[in-house]
Amino acid sequence: MRARQSGAVRSDITADDLRSLMCGVQHAVAISDADAADRYLGVLLRGLRA
């Protein structure tokens, strides 16, 4: 992943991790209210940063 190589995201995150995390966020949004989408995505993105 270019983002990992450039130091923009944590070095221990793989492409498979990212796919799984995005699926998890998508599922959480699907079973929650619409306002949760931005919050969940924000939490995910903050957790990925190096």
N, C-alpha and C positions, 0 to 999 in steps of 0.2 A: 504494500500500500504506500503510495507516495506520501500521504499525510503522516504516516508513521516514520518513514525514512527522513522526512523533513523536520521531525520533532514536534509536529503540530498535535499529535495524539500520543497517548501512552504507548510505550514500546512493546507492552505485552498484549496488545489488542490485535487480533487477527481478522481477516476478512470474514471468516466463519463466525467469529464472535459478533461482529457488527451485524451480520445477517440475522443471527439469533436475537440480538438485542432489538433490532428494528421490528422483527416479528412480534416480540413481546410488547413493545410500545403500541404497535398496531392493534393487537388484541386488547390491551388495556383501554385504548381509546374506543374500541368498538363496544365495550361493555360499560363504558362510563359516559358522563355527559360531555357535550361538545367542547366545553371550556377546558376540559382536562388535557386536550391534545397538546396545546402549547406548553403547559406545565410539564407533562411527561417528557416531551421532546427536549425541553430545556434541561431537565434533570439528566437525561441520557447524554446530551452534548457536553454538559459540564463534567460529567464523569469520565468522558473520553479524553479530555484535554490533558496534555502532558504537564 
